[in-house]
Amino acid sequence: MPIWVALILSLALGFSGCAGNDQSTHTLDNLENGNEPAALASAEVAHNKDEGFEDALFDPFDEDLDEERILEEYDPFEPVNSAVFEFNYQFDKYLLKPAAKVYNFFIPPDVQLSVVNVFQNARVVPRLLNNLFQAKFQGAGIEISRFLINSTLGVGGLFDPAKIMFGLDTSPEDLGQTLGSYGVPPGPYLVMPFYGPFTLRDGFGFIGDTFLDPFNWLVLPIIEIADAPRLVQHDPTINYARLGLTAIENVNLRSLTLKSFQGVEEGTIDLYGAIRNGYLQQRQRAIEE
């Protein structure tokens, strides 16, 4: 692997760890609902994991959208955000998207969906805890049931019999939604390198979800704690494993969105504004549900 590619992926890895806030869940669900611009907001460049829940999002181009639901787009850092957005767009265009095309040629779609299922299944704890934080006890029960069923009948999460056979499905909950449900305002809109859109609230929520995930403490720890148990002890192995997992997950998700995003970028006059609008509305609806 060229050194510059490894450096870029390492930077993305440093931001992401192996946890996420389920934004890729919104991406794939948006594709199922035909809402491509809003989906692009959820997976602009370095997609933040997970799939498997239906999440009908607002269409930022819907002329019939209730004016009362149109959000104020607080973007005081727009010049910087626009520059970062362009960097992310070029990163996707010249590195991530070509890699996804090669990956898509060799890996069947069913295998790609299984990869997404495995990552989703492994991240049950942050979703479970955020359901509890929001007093969504039914959702918490469904998360536990889904994990047990998919870890056994689903062969470690490769398949989703919980949804297919038992109809168990729930909205992905993250700490940003939890904070929003307690009245924490979103704060300014931000675009992060390799990540795409956040609000300040969701950014803190994303970091919090990373630390809520026991995978990041017990399997591939992001911070070394003396005498703390962990599955992998060798630090270089941890770094390479995280790099590999991040690369596989992001390329896999980008591969799943290749056809759906084709032409969206070129067909949208103000792509930055469309993504900002779609992201903010999607997050608001997630909090209200």
C-alpha positions as CSV (number, residue, x, y, z in Angstrom):
1,M,0.0,0.0,0.0
2,P,1.4,3.4,-0.9
3,I,2.5,5.4,2.1
4,W,0.2,8.3,1.4
5,V,-2.8,6.0,1.2
6,A,-1.8,4.4,4.5
7,L,-1.4,7.9,6.0
8,I,-4.9,9.0,4.9
9,L,-6.5,5.8,6.2
10,S,-4.6,6.1,9.5
11,L,-6.0,9.6,9.9
12,A,-9.5,8.4,9.3
13,L,-8.9,5.6,11.7
14,G,-7.7,7.9,14.4
15,F,-10.9,9.9,14.2
16,S,-13.2,6.9,14.0
17,G,-11.9,4.1,16.2
18,C,-14.2,1.2,15.6
19,A,-17.4,2.7,17.1
20,G,-19.9,4.7,15.3
21,N,-23.2,6.6,15.5
22,D,-25.0,4.5,13.1
23,Q,-25.0,7.0,10.3
24,S,-24.5,4.3,7.7
25,T,-27.7,2.8,8.9
26,H,-29.5,6.0,7.7
27,T,-27.6,5.8,4.5
28,L,-28.8,2.4,3.4
29,D,-32.3,3.0,4.6
30,N,-32.4,6.3,2.7
31,L,-31.5,4.3,-0.4
32,E,-34.4,1.9,0.2
33,N,-36.7,4.9,0.5
34,G,-35.4,6.6,-2.6
35,N,-34.0,9.6,-0.7
36,E,-30.6,9.9,-2.3
37,P,-29.5,13.4,-1.3
38,A,-30.3,12.8,2.3
39,A,-28.6,9.5,2.1
40,L,-25.5,11.2,0.8
41,A,-25.5,13.4,3.9
42,S,-25.2,10.3,6.0
43,A,-22.4,8.8,4.0
44,E,-20.6,11.7,2.5
45,V,-17.1,10.1,2.6
46,A,-16.1,8.1,5.6
47,H,-19.4,6.5,6.6
48,N,-20.0,6.0,10.3
49,K,-21.2,2.4,10.4
50,D,-24.3,0.1,10.7
51,E,-27.3,-0.9,8.6
52,G,-30.6,-2.7,9.2
53,F,-33.3,-0.3,10.3
54,E,-35.9,1.5,8.2
55,D,-35.5,5.2,8.7
56,A,-37.7,7.3,6.4
57,L,-36.0,10.7,6.3
58,F,-37.0,14.1,5.1
59,D,-36.4,14.8,1.4
60,P,-34.6,18.2,1.3
61,F,-36.1,18.8,-2.1
62,D,-39.7,18.1,-1.2
63,E,-41.6,21.2,-2.1
64,D,-44.5,20.1,0.1
65,L,-42.4,20.0,3.2
66,D,-44.3,21.5,6.2
67,E,-42.7,24.9,6.7
68,E,-42.9,24.5,10.5
69,R,-40.5,21.5,10.2
70,I,-37.9,23.4,8.2
71,L,-34.9,23.9,10.5
72,E,-32.7,26.9,10.9
73,E,-29.4,25.9,9.4
74,Y,-26.9,27.4,11.8
75,D,-23.7,27.3,9.9
76,P,-21.3,30.0,11.2
77,F,-18.3,28.2,9.9
78,E,-19.5,27.7,6.3
79,P,-16.3,28.9,4.6
80,V,-14.3,26.3,6.5
81,N,-17.0,23.7,6.2
82,S,-17.2,24.2,2.5
83,A,-13.4,23.7,2.1
84,V,-13.5,20.5,4.2
85,F,-16.6,19.3,2.2
86,E,-14.6,19.7,-1.0
87,F,-11.7,17.8,0.4
88,N,-14.0,15.0,1.5
89,Y,-15.6,15.0,-1.9
90,Q,-12.3,14.7,-3.7
91,F,-11.1,12.0,-1.3
92,D,-14.2,10.0,-2.2
93,K,-13.9,10.7,-5.9
94,Y,-10.3,9.8,-6.4
95,L,-9.6,7.2,-3.6
96,L,-12.7,5.7,-1.9
97,K,-15.0,5.4,-4.8
98,P,-12.4,3.8,-7.1
99,A,-11.5,1.3,-4.4
100,A,-15.2,0.6,-3.9
101,K,-15.6,-0.2,-7.6
102,V,-12.8,-2.7,-7.5
103,Y,-14.2,-4.2,-4.3
104,N,-17.7,-4.4,-5.8
105,F,-16.4,-6.3,-8.8
106,F,-15.0,-9.1,-6.6
107,I,-17.4,-9.1,-3.7
108,P,-21.1,-10.2,-4.2
109,P,-23.8,-7.9,-2.8
110,D,-25.0,-10.5,-0.4
111,V,-21.6,-10.7,1.1
112,Q,-21.4,-7.0,1.4
113,L,-24.7,-6.9,3.3
114,S,-23.3,-9.6,5.6
115,V,-20.3,-7.4,6.4
116,V,-22.6,-4.5,7.3
117,N,-24.7,-6.9,9.5
118,V,-21.6,-8.0,11.4
119,F,-20.5,-4.5,12.2
120,Q,-24.1,-3.6,13.2
121,N,-24.4,-6.6,15.5
122,A,-21.1,-5.9,17.2
123,R,-22.2,-2.4,18.1
124,V,-25.2,-3.3,20.1
125,V,-24.1,-1.8,23.4
126,P,-24.1,1.9,22.5
127,R,-27.6,1.5,20.9
128,L,-28.8,-0.4,23.9
129,L,-27.6,2.1,26.4
130,N,-29.0,5.0,24.5
131,N,-32.4,3.4,24.4
132,L,-32.2,3.1,28.1
133,F,-31.0,6.7,28.5
134,Q,-34.1,7.8,26.6
135,A,-36.4,5.5,28.6
136,K,-37.1,3.5,25.4
137,F,-37.4,0.2,27.2
138,Q,-39.1,-1.6,24.3
139,G,-36.3,-0.5,22.0
140,A,-33.7,-1.8,24.5
141,G,-35.5,-5.1,24.7
142,I,-35.5,-5.4,20.9
143,E,-31.8,-4.6,20.8
144,I,-31.0,-7.4,23.3
145,S,-33.3,-9.8,21.4
146,R,-31.8,-8.9,18.0
147,F,-28.2,-9.4,19.3
148,L,-29.0,-12.8,20.8
149,I,-30.8,-14.1,17.7
150,N,-28.4,-12.7,15.2
151,S,-25.4,-13.8,17.2
152,T,-26.7,-17.4,17.2
153,L,-29.1,-18.1,14.3
154,G,-27.4,-15.4,12.3
155,V,-24.0,-16.9,12.7
156,G,-22.3,-14.2,14.6
157,G,-24.3,-11.4,12.9
158,L,-23.6,-12.4,9.3
159,F,-27.4,-12.6,8.7
160,D,-30.4,-10.8,10.2
161,P,-32.9,-13.5,11.1
162,A,-34.2,-11.2,13.9
163,K,-35.7,-9.0,11.3
164,I,-36.4,-11.5,8.6
165,M,-37.9,-14.3,10.7
166,F,-39.2,-12.5,13.8
167,G,-39.9,-8.9,12.6
168,L,-37.7,-7.4,15.3
169,D,-36.6,-4.0,14.2
170,T,-35.8,-0.7,16.0
171,S,-34.5,2.7,15.2
172,P,-30.8,3.2,15.8
173,E,-30.2,5.3,18.9
174,D,-27.0,7.3,19.5
175,L,-25.8,9.7,22.2
176,G,-26.4,12.7,19.9
177,Q,-30.1,11.7,19.8
178,T,-30.1,11.2,23.6
179,L,-28.6,14.6,24.2
180,G,-31.2,16.1,21.8
181,S,-34.0,14.4,23.6
182,Y,-32.9,16.1,26.8
183,G,-33.1,19.5,25.2
184,V,-29.4,20.0,24.3
185,P,-29.4,22.3,21.2
186,P,-27.5,21.1,18.1
187,G,-25.1,23.9,18.0
188,P,-23.2,24.9,14.9
189,Y,-23.1,22.7,11.8
190,L,-19.7,21.1,11.2
191,V,-18.0,19.2,8.4
192,M,-15.2,16.9,9.6
193,P,-12.4,15.6,7.4
194,F,-13.1,12.0,6.3
195,Y,-16.4,12.1,8.2
196,G,-18.8,14.6,6.6
197,P,-21.6,16.3,8.5
198,F,-22.1,16.7,12.2
199,T,-23.4,19.2,14.6
200,L,-21.5,20.1,17.7
201,R,-23.9,18.1,19.8
202,D,-23.7,15.1,17.5
203,G,-19.9,15.3,17.5
204,F,-19.8,15.0,21.2
205,G,-22.3,12.3,21.0
206,F,-20.2,10.4,18.5
207,I,-17.1,10.6,20.8
208,G,-19.3,9.4,23.7
209,D,-20.6,6.5,21.7
210,T,-17.1,5.5,21.0
211,F,-16.3,5.2,24.7
212,L,-19.6,3.5,25.4
213,D,-18.6,0.6,23.1
214,P,-16.9,-2.2,25.1
215,F,-15.2,-3.3,21.8
216,N,-13.0,-0.2,22.1
217,W,-12.0,-1.2,25.6
218,L,-11.9,-5.0,25.7
219,V,-11.0,-6.1,22.2
220,L,-9.1,-3.4,20.3
221,P,-8.6,-0.7,23.0
222,I,-8.3,2.9,21.8
223,I,-6.7,3.9,25.1
224,E,-4.3,1.8,27.1
225,I,-5.3,1.3,30.7
226,A,-2.9,-0.4,33.0
227,D,-4.0,-3.9,34.1
228,A,-7.3,-3.6,32.2
229,P,-8.3,-6.8,30.4
230,R,-8.2,-6.8,26.7
231,L,-8.4,-9.5,24.0
232,V,-5.5,-8.2,21.9
233,Q,-2.4,-7.3,23.8
234,H,0.1,-6.3,21.1
235,D,-0.2,-2.6,20.3
236,P,1.0,-2.7,16.6
237,T,-1.5,-5.6,16.1
238,I,-4.3,-3.4,17.5
239,N,-3.4,-0.5,15.2
240,Y,-3.2,-2.7,12.1
241,A,-6.5,-4.4,13.0
242,R,-8.2,-1.1,13.4
243,L,-6.8,0.2,10.1
244,G,-8.0,-2.9,8.4
245,L,-11.5,-2.9,9.9
246,T,-12.0,0.8,9.1
247,A,-10.8,0.3,5.5
248,I,-13.0,-2.7,5.0
249,E,-16.1,-1.2,6.5
250,N,-15.9,2.1,4.6
251,V,-15.1,0.6,1.3
252,N,-17.9,-2.0,1.8
253,L,-20.5,0.7,2.5
254,R,-19.3,2.9,-0.4
255,S,-19.6,-0.1,-2.6
256,L,-23.2,-0.6,-1.6
257,T,-24.0,3.0,-2.5
258,L,-22.3,3.2,-5.8
259,K,-25.3,3.0,-8.0
260,S,-27.6,5.0,-5.8
261,F,-25.2,8.0,-5.7
262,Q,-24.4,7.9,-9.4
263,G,-25.5,11.2,-10.9
264,V,-26.7,12.7,-7.6
265,E,-23.5,14.8,-7.2
266,E,-23.6,16.1,-10.8
267,G,-27.4,16.7,-10.7
268,T,-27.5,18.8,-7.6
269,I,-26.7,22.5,-8.0
270,D,-25.9,23.2,-4.4
271,L,-24.6,19.8,-3.1
272,Y,-23.2,21.3,0.1
273,G,-26.5,23.0,1.0
274,A,-28.5,19.9,0.1
275,I,-26.4,17.7,2.3
276,R,-26.6,20.2,5.2
277,N,-30.3,20.4,4.9
278,G,-30.9,16.7,4.6
279,Y,-28.6,15.9,7.5
280,L,-30.1,18.5,9.9
281,Q,-33.6,17.3,9.1
282,Q,-32.7,13.7,9.4
283,R,-31.2,14.3,12.9
284,Q,-34.2,16.3,14.0
285,R,-36.6,13.6,13.0
286,A,-34.4,10.9,14.7
287,I,-34.7,12.8,18.0
288,E,-38.4,13.3,17.7
289,E,-39.1,9.6,17.1
